[in-house]
Amino acid sequence: MKKLFITTLIFVFTFFQQGHISADDITISISGSIENKTKNSDSSKEYLIKLFKLINNSEEINEISTTNTIKAKFSFPKITIDETEKLFLVTENDGLSVITELQPNEKWDDLNIEIYDRGTNLDYIKITEYSLMIPQTNSIDGKMSILGLITLENSGDKTFQADLSKPDLSGFDLLRFSLPEGFSDLNVDSDLPPGNVMEIPTGFALSNPVPPGIHQIIFSYSSLTINSIFSFNLKLPFGADKVRVLMNAPEGIIKGEGLKSLEKIKIDEDFYTISEGTNYDRGSNIELELSSFAESKNISSIFTFFETNLYKIILIFFISLILLLLIIYSVFLSMKNNPDYKLSEERERLILKIDELKKSLQSGKISKEEYTILEKGFREKLKQIKGEY
């Protein structure tokens, strides 16, 4: 996922004053044209363009100059800058801002900036792929982490942005996605222009503009299982060409309208159960139900330890069955009451999983999208463990 840091800085510091001139300043000129890609757009329209510079490795951003286009042409003559500073143009159109980074290796005297008019029609928005992944579950309290990756496309010739000033604005006017009731710890990121995430009881909505083309949204949240079953009504207001669900469980069961089981994927020592469905119409619902989750890694590793090491002790010393049970019970209580041991073991396991993920991606065992989702989940869990340790 590409970072939005530079983009956000430009919007935050739009009204900063011009900085001082240093001894290493150079004089340049910037010019070019604006190409409105929306059909039947107003060819006589003028656009406001602002020139910014980033100073001190993006720690400060200043506005250098402002101009208006004349017959879709613009020019910034004789601009004095430090040759180490990075430059950006911001083109305003119908309340939308298009950011153009000026690369050092390109000519700045014949730039072509593509823009689109604003539209509020969601009919051109569709989901090409919707992936959900459950990389971990906690069998003790029934809490699970869920990761999602949505690939969506704006097939129109306008940048979609909801009219937030409408007095009768509803969820049907927004880019919205459903989540299970009672979800928590929601985190959303995307490659869309800056916007806000609005949490609602049934999911979340985005106010970000959606330019024509393909974009990605990645999100994570926590939810609880009920009687070891995770279920919720996945609503697809924009339809979906493909829906994929993955769970870290060798005997996992995934049920839902149109979903079919695929071959399991092995990552490290874990098997991921996968189900996939295609061609979901706009307004479709999938009643998801996931069950037969894998045991918590800490608990299963303890029993694995007993089965291997104590089995050798039995062979060597012929300990009676009663004594064996007492030893197992004693060791189990000792390890159960030692949180440092469990945290250290879990941390090492996650680090190894992240390394194994990279190898699986390089060998082609998993796709880049699956790698992104899994790697993000493992790193978030690793960060939580470091905070607890």
C-alpha positions as CSV (number, residue, x, y, z in Angstrom):
1,M,0.0,0.0,0.0
2,K,1.5,3.4,-0.8
3,K,1.8,6.0,1.9
4,L,-0.4,9.0,2.2
5,F,2.0,11.1,4.4
6,I,3.1,13.6,1.7
7,T,-0.4,13.9,0.4
8,T,-1.8,14.6,3.8
9,L,0.9,17.2,4.6
10,I,0.0,19.2,1.6
11,F,-3.6,19.5,2.6
12,V,-2.8,20.3,6.2
13,F,-0.3,23.1,5.4
14,T,-1.9,24.6,2.4
15,F,-1.9,28.1,3.9
16,F,1.7,28.2,5.2
17,Q,3.8,31.2,4.2
18,Q,6.8,31.1,1.9
19,G,10.1,30.2,3.6
20,H,13.4,32.0,3.5
21,I,15.9,31.8,0.6
22,S,19.2,29.9,1.3
23,A,22.6,30.4,-0.2
24,D,22.2,27.4,-2.5
25,D,19.1,28.6,-4.3
26,I,18.5,28.2,-8.0
27,T,16.0,29.8,-10.4
28,I,13.6,27.6,-12.4
29,S,10.4,27.9,-14.4
30,I,7.5,25.5,-14.4
31,S,4.8,25.4,-17.1
32,G,2.3,23.0,-18.6
33,S,-1.3,22.2,-19.4
34,I,-4.4,20.8,-17.6
35,E,-6.2,17.9,-19.4
36,N,-9.7,17.3,-18.1
37,K,-10.5,13.7,-18.8
38,T,-14.2,14.0,-18.1
39,K,-16.3,13.8,-21.2
40,N,-18.1,17.0,-22.2
41,S,-16.2,19.0,-19.6
42,D,-16.1,22.8,-19.8
43,S,-13.2,23.6,-22.0
44,S,-13.2,27.3,-21.0
45,K,-13.0,26.5,-17.3
46,E,-10.1,28.0,-15.3
47,Y,-8.2,26.0,-12.6
48,L,-6.3,27.2,-9.5
49,I,-2.8,25.7,-9.2
50,K,-0.6,26.0,-6.1
51,L,3.1,25.3,-6.0
52,F,4.6,23.8,-2.8
53,K,8.0,22.9,-1.6
54,L,9.0,20.3,1.1
55,I,11.8,21.3,3.4
56,N,14.0,19.3,5.8
57,N,13.0,15.9,4.6
58,S,9.3,16.5,4.6
59,E,9.2,18.1,8.1
60,E,8.0,21.4,6.8
61,I,6.0,22.4,3.7
62,N,5.6,25.9,2.3
63,E,3.4,27.4,-0.4
64,I,5.7,29.1,-3.0
65,S,3.2,30.5,-5.5
66,T,-0.3,30.4,-6.9
67,T,-1.6,30.8,-10.4
68,N,-4.8,30.3,-12.6
69,T,-4.9,28.6,-15.9
70,I,-5.5,30.5,-19.1
71,K,-7.0,28.2,-21.8
72,A,-5.9,25.2,-19.7
73,K,-2.3,26.5,-19.7
74,F,-0.3,27.5,-16.6
75,S,3.1,28.9,-15.8
76,F,5.3,29.6,-12.8
77,P,8.1,31.7,-14.2
78,K,11.4,32.4,-12.4
79,I,10.8,30.5,-9.2
80,T,13.7,30.5,-6.7
81,I,14.2,27.3,-4.7
82,D,16.9,25.3,-3.0
83,E,18.0,22.5,-5.4
84,T,17.6,20.0,-2.6
85,E,13.9,20.8,-2.0
86,K,11.1,18.7,-3.4
87,L,8.3,20.4,-5.3
88,F,4.6,19.6,-5.7
89,L,1.7,21.1,-7.6
90,V,-1.9,21.1,-6.3
91,T,-4.6,21.6,-8.9
92,E,-8.1,22.5,-7.6
93,N,-11.2,21.5,-9.4
94,D,-14.8,21.4,-8.0
95,G,-13.5,21.1,-4.5
96,L,-11.1,18.3,-5.4
97,S,-7.4,18.5,-5.2
98,V,-5.0,16.7,-7.6
99,I,-1.4,16.4,-6.4
100,T,1.5,16.2,-8.9
101,E,5.0,15.5,-7.6
102,L,7.7,17.1,-9.7
103,Q,10.4,14.5,-10.3
104,P,14.1,15.7,-10.6
105,N,14.7,13.7,-13.7
106,E,11.8,15.1,-15.8
107,K,11.3,18.3,-17.7
108,W,9.2,20.9,-15.9
109,D,8.5,23.2,-18.8
110,D,5.9,20.9,-20.5
111,L,3.9,19.2,-17.8
112,N,0.6,17.5,-18.5
113,I,-1.7,17.2,-15.5
114,E,-4.8,15.0,-15.8
115,I,-7.9,15.8,-13.8
116,Y,-11.5,14.7,-13.6
117,D,-14.7,16.6,-12.7
118,R,-16.5,15.6,-9.5
119,G,-19.5,13.2,-9.5
120,T,-21.8,11.7,-6.9
121,N,-23.0,8.7,-8.8
122,L,-22.1,5.4,-7.1
123,D,-23.2,3.3,-10.1
124,Y,-19.7,3.4,-11.5
125,I,-18.1,2.0,-8.3
126,K,-17.7,-1.7,-8.2
127,I,-15.6,-4.2,-6.2
128,T,-13.4,-6.5,-8.2
129,E,-12.1,-8.5,-5.2
130,Y,-13.1,-8.7,-1.5
131,S,-10.8,-10.7,0.7
132,L,-11.2,-11.6,4.4
133,M,-8.5,-13.3,6.4
134,I,-8.5,-14.7,9.9
135,P,-4.7,-15.2,10.6
136,Q,-5.2,-15.8,14.4
137,T,-7.8,-16.7,16.9
138,N,-7.8,-16.8,20.7
139,S,-9.5,-19.9,21.9
140,I,-9.5,-18.6,25.5
141,D,-11.7,-15.5,25.2
142,G,-13.1,-16.2,21.7
143,K,-11.7,-12.9,20.3
144,M,-10.3,-12.9,16.8
145,S,-8.5,-10.5,14.5
146,I,-9.8,-10.1,11.0
147,L,-8.0,-8.5,8.1
148,G,-9.6,-7.3,4.9
149,L,-8.4,-6.2,1.5
150,I,-10.9,-4.6,-1.0
151,T,-10.0,-3.8,-4.6
152,L,-12.5,-1.5,-6.1
153,E,-12.8,0.3,-9.5
154,N,-14.3,3.5,-10.6
155,S,-15.2,2.8,-14.2
156,G,-16.6,6.2,-14.9
157,D,-15.0,9.4,-16.0
158,K,-15.6,11.5,-12.9
159,T,-14.1,11.4,-9.4
160,F,-16.7,10.2,-7.0
161,Q,-17.1,12.1,-3.8
162,A,-20.3,12.2,-1.7
163,D,-21.9,15.6,-1.1
164,L,-21.5,15.8,2.6
165,S,-23.4,19.1,2.7
166,K,-26.7,17.4,1.8
167,P,-29.2,17.7,4.6
168,D,-30.7,14.3,3.8
169,L,-27.3,12.5,3.4
170,S,-27.5,8.8,4.2
171,G,-25.3,5.8,4.1
172,F,-26.6,5.0,0.7
173,D,-24.7,8.1,-0.6
174,L,-21.4,7.0,0.8
175,L,-18.7,4.4,0.1
176,R,-19.7,2.0,2.8
177,F,-18.7,-1.5,4.0
178,S,-20.3,-3.9,6.5
179,L,-18.7,-5.4,9.6
180,P,-20.0,-7.8,12.3
181,E,-22.1,-6.3,15.1
182,G,-20.0,-5.4,18.0
183,F,-16.7,-5.1,16.1
184,S,-13.8,-3.2,17.7
185,D,-10.3,-1.9,17.1
186,L,-11.1,-0.8,13.5
187,N,-8.1,0.4,11.5
188,V,-8.5,1.5,7.8
189,D,-5.9,2.6,5.2
190,S,-6.1,3.0,1.4
191,D,-4.4,4.5,-1.6
192,L,-7.3,6.9,-2.1
193,P,-6.9,10.7,-1.7
194,P,-7.3,12.0,1.9
195,G,-10.6,11.6,3.6
196,N,-12.3,10.5,6.8
197,V,-13.3,7.1,8.2
198,M,-16.8,7.1,9.7
199,E,-17.6,4.3,12.0
200,I,-21.3,3.2,12.2
201,P,-22.8,0.3,14.2
202,T,-23.0,-1.9,11.1
203,G,-19.5,-1.1,9.6
204,F,-17.7,1.9,8.3
205,A,-18.0,4.5,5.5
206,L,-15.3,6.6,3.7
207,S,-15.5,10.2,2.6
208,N,-12.4,9.9,0.4
209,P,-12.7,10.9,-3.2
210,V,-12.5,8.0,-5.7
211,P,-10.8,8.9,-9.0
212,P,-11.4,6.8,-12.0
213,G,-9.3,3.6,-12.0
214,I,-8.4,0.8,-9.6
215,H,-7.8,1.4,-5.8
216,Q,-7.2,-0.7,-2.7
217,I,-8.6,-0.4,0.8
218,I,-7.0,-2.5,3.6
219,F,-8.7,-2.7,7.1
220,S,-8.5,-4.7,10.3
221,Y,-10.8,-5.2,13.3
222,S,-11.5,-7.5,16.2
223,S,-14.7,-9.5,16.7
224,L,-15.9,-12.2,19.1
225,T,-17.0,-15.8,18.3
226,I,-20.1,-17.2,19.8
227,N,-19.9,-20.9,20.7
228,S,-16.7,-21.1,18.6
229,I,-18.5,-19.8,15.5
230,F,-17.9,-16.6,13.7
231,S,-20.9,-15.4,11.6
232,F,-22.2,-12.2,10.1
233,N,-24.1,-10.8,7.2
234,L,-21.5,-9.5,4.7
235,K,-23.3,-6.9,2.6
236,L,-22.1,-6.1,-0.9
237,P,-23.8,-2.9,-2.0
238,F,-21.5,-2.5,-4.9
239,G,-21.4,-6.2,-5.7
240,A,-18.1,-8.1,-6.2
241,D,-16.4,-10.0,-9.0
242,K,-14.7,-12.2,-6.4
243,V,-15.0,-12.8,-2.7
244,R,-12.3,-14.8,-0.9
245,V,-12.2,-15.9,2.7
246,L,-9.2,-17.4,4.4
247,M,-8.8,-18.8,7.9
248,N,-5.8,-20.2,9.8
249,A,-7.3,-23.6,10.5
250,P,-6.5,-27.0,8.9
251,E,-10.0,-28.3,9.4
252,G,-11.7,-24.9,9.1
253,I,-15.2,-24.7,7.7
254,I,-16.4,-21.7,5.7
255,K,-20.0,-21.4,4.7
256,G,-21.7,-18.7,2.6
257,E,-23.8,-18.1,-0.4
258,G,-21.8,-18.9,-3.6
259,L,-18.6,-19.9,-1.7
260,K,-16.7,-23.0,-2.8
261,S,-13.7,-24.6,-1.1
262,L,-10.3,-24.3,-2.7
263,E,-7.0,-26.1,-2.1
264,K,-5.5,-25.3,1.3
265,I,-2.4,-23.2,1.5
266,K,0.5,-24.1,3.9
267,I,2.5,-21.2,5.4
268,D,5.1,-22.3,7.8
269,E,3.4,-25.0,9.8
270,D,-0.1,-23.6,9.4
271,F,-2.7,-24.6,6.8
272,Y,-5.1,-21.9,5.6
273,T,-8.6,-23.0,4.6
274,I,-9.8,-21.0,1.6
275,S,-13.3,-20.5,0.1
276,E,-14.1,-18.3,-2.9
277,G,-17.1,-17.1,-4.8
278,T,-17.6,-15.0,-7.9
279,N,-20.0,-12.7,-9.7
280,Y,-22.0,-11.2,-6.8
281,D,-24.6,-8.7,-7.9
282,R,-25.0,-5.2,-6.5
283,G,-26.9,-5.4,-3.2
284,S,-26.0,-9.0,-2.6
285,N,-25.6,-10.5,0.9
286,I,-23.5,-13.4,2.1
287,E,-24.4,-15.0,5.4
288,L,-20.9,-16.0,6.4
289,E,-20.3,-18.7,9.0
290,L,-16.8,-19.8,10.0
291,S,-16.2,-22.7,12.5
292,S,-13.6,-25.3,13.5
293,F,-11.0,-22.8,14.4
294,A,-7.4,-23.9,15.2
295,E,-6.4,-24.1,18.9
296,S,-4.4,-21.2,20.3
297,K,-0.8,-21.6,19.5
298,N,0.4,-21.4,23.1
299,I,-1.9,-24.2,24.3
300,S,-1.2,-26.5,21.4
301,S,2.6,-26.0,21.8
302,I,2.4,-27.0,25.5
303,F,0.7,-30.2,24.6
304,T,3.2,-30.8,21.8
305,F,6.0,-30.4,24.4
306,F,4.4,-33.0,26.6
307,E,3.8,-35.5,23.8
308,T,7.4,-35.3,22.6
309,N,9.7,-34.9,25.7
310,L,7.7,-36.8,28.2
311,Y,7.2,-39.7,25.8
312,K,11.0,-40.1,25.7
313,I,11.1,-40.0,29.5
314,I,8.5,-42.9,29.5
315,L,10.6,-44.9,27.2
316,I,13.8,-44.4,29.3
317,F,12.6,-44.6,32.9
318,F,9.3,-46.5,32.5
319,I,7.5,-44.0,34.7
320,S,4.1,-45.2,35.7
321,L,0.9,-43.6,34.1
322,I,-0.1,-42.0,37.4
323,L,3.3,-40.4,37.9
324,L,3.3,-39.2,34.3
325,L,0.0,-37.5,34.8
326,L,1.3,-35.8,38.0
327,I,4.3,-34.5,36.1
328,I,2.2,-33.3,33.3
329,Y,-0.1,-31.5,35.7
330,S,2.8,-29.9,37.6
331,V,4.6,-28.7,34.5
332,F,1.4,-27.4,33.0
333,L,0.6,-25.3,36.0
334,S,4.2,-23.9,36.1
335,M,4.2,-22.9,32.5
336,K,0.7,-21.6,32.6
337,N,1.6,-19.2,35.4
338,N,4.8,-18.0,33.6
339,P,3.6,-15.2,31.2
340,D,7.2,-14.3,30.2
341,Y,7.7,-17.8,28.7
342,K,4.5,-17.6,26.7
343,L,5.2,-14.1,25.4
344,S,8.7,-14.9,24.4
345,E,7.6,-18.1,22.6
346,E,4.8,-16.3,20.8
347,R,7.1,-13.4,19.8
348,E,9.7,-15.9,18.2
349,R,6.8,-17.7,16.4
350,L,5.5,-14.5,14.9
351,I,9.0,-13.3,13.8
352,L,9.6,-16.7,12.1
353,K,6.2,-16.5,10.4
354,I,6.9,-13.1,8.9
355,D,10.2,-14.4,7.6
356,E,8.5,-17.5,6.1
357,L,5.8,-15.3,4.5
358,K,8.5,-13.5,2.5
359,K,9.9,-16.8,1.3
360,S,6.4,-18.0,0.3
361,L,5.8,-14.8,-1.6
362,Q,9.2,-15.1,-3.4
363,S,8.4,-18.7,-4.3
364,G,5.0,-17.9,-5.6
365,K,3.1,-19.9,-3.0
366,I,1.0,-16.9,-2.1
367,S,0.0,-13.8,-3.9
368,K,1.1,-10.2,-3.0
369,E,-2.3,-9.4,-1.7
370,E,-2.4,-12.4,0.6
371,Y,1.2,-11.5,1.8
372,T,0.1,-7.9,2.5
373,I,-2.8,-9.0,4.7
374,L,-1.0,-11.8,6.5
375,E,2.1,-9.8,7.2
376,K,0.1,-6.8,8.5
377,G,-1.7,-9.2,10.9
378,F,1.4,-10.8,12.3
379,R,3.1,-7.4,12.8
380,E,0.1,-6.0,14.6
381,K,0.2,-9.0,17.0
382,L,3.9,-8.6,17.4
383,K,3.5,-5.0,18.3
384,Q,0.9,-5.9,20.9
385,I,3.2,-8.5,22.5
386,K,6.1,-6.1,22.7
387,G,3.8,-3.7,24.5
388,E,2.8,-6.3,27.0
389,Y,6.2,-7.8,27.6
